[in-house]
Amino acid sequence: MKKTLALDGIRIMNMCWIGPGAFCTEMLSDLGADVIRISDIRPESLSALPMMVFEEWPGLRNCRTFGVNLRTEAGREVFETMAKSADVIMEGSRPGVSKRLGIDYDAMKAINPRIVYVSLTGYGQDGPYRDIPGHELNYIAISGLLDQTGPKGGAPAIPGSVVADWSGGLSAAVGILAALLARQRTGKGQFLDVSIADAITEITSVQTNPYLYKRGVVPKRGETWVSGMYPWYNVYETKDRKYVSIATLEPKFFANLGVTEAHIEFEGNITSGFTFKDGMEDPKTARRLRSCDVSLWKDRPSAKFEVYPGSILDGSFGAIYITYNHSGGMKKNPCGT
């Protein structure tokens, strides 16, 4: 018996061949949506060649492909016929292009009032940036994420994965699901204006909100809790030149690392009475502790840590495995021996 999926019966016409639109519809297709990728009759002329060559390219799973020339009357008639039975149309052209082609939201709503129409662009349908072209790196730069990524005092570092585009795709997917749910009540579709820059800016809210809401100091690389300010949330090199990630935000897990008073040395003197709270409230104390911890981890090979396997690429990363014995308090981790 075939399993019924949540979006069975939902048809999506996707004109976004690359980036966030492809990622969005791929997720929705995994939930059962019928995705038809609409392309030009010669997609290789529109930077779509990589998707035609590499079968693992995001967006190629669970979909059908259809080529149509929207610059001709016959092509538009074919598109309109398909739109009559569609639930969602997604396009990723610059603002105004779909209107010039005669396939914008108003035109599609006239033939299918239930259509959910998504325009997924870099900076949205209005505003001073609406006509500026861009890609992943541009969006993470303007959001502030690029400036927040990398070591303190060093240059900004490009994240190791696609962040902005996929954030835009996730935002579009949530919007589509909400619009389909609203349609059940109203019987009408709606227009969704999704901006990739908006989506990735929301992702950086942990760093930017304190500044935006309180007009405080601009956050800097290495000086926020998510970028290595504190020793209990960082990446450390081990003796065998591998790395471990430590994320022990809770005091009980930090204590479980085995970083005791004997390990904490400030300016050549053993310091007693240090607590997690001291380091959290005093950045200077945290920085001194971090400098001490670097040597602590670096003197040990990765085998001395109880870790989950890390990087899927070369295995050079690990994640500290912390356990907590609820009946008897902390369970000593091998990294503290």
Secondary structure, DSSP 4 states (H G I P E B T S, - for coil): -PPPPTTTT-EEEE---STHHHHHHHHHHHTT-EEEEEE-SSGGGGT-HHHHH-TTSTT-TTEEEEE--TTSHHHHHHHHHHHTT-SEEEE-SPTTHHHHHT-SHHHHHHH-TT-EEEEEESS-SSSTTTT----HHHHHHHHTHHHHSS-TTS-----SS--HHHHHHHHHHHHHHHHHHHHHHHS---EEEEEHHHHHHHHTHHHHHHHHHH--PPP-TTSSTTTTSSTTEEEEE-TTS-EEEEE--SHHHHHHTT--GGG-EETTEE--S--HHHHHH-HHHHHHHHHHHHHHHHTS-GGGS-EEE--TTTS-EEEE---EETTTEE---GGG-
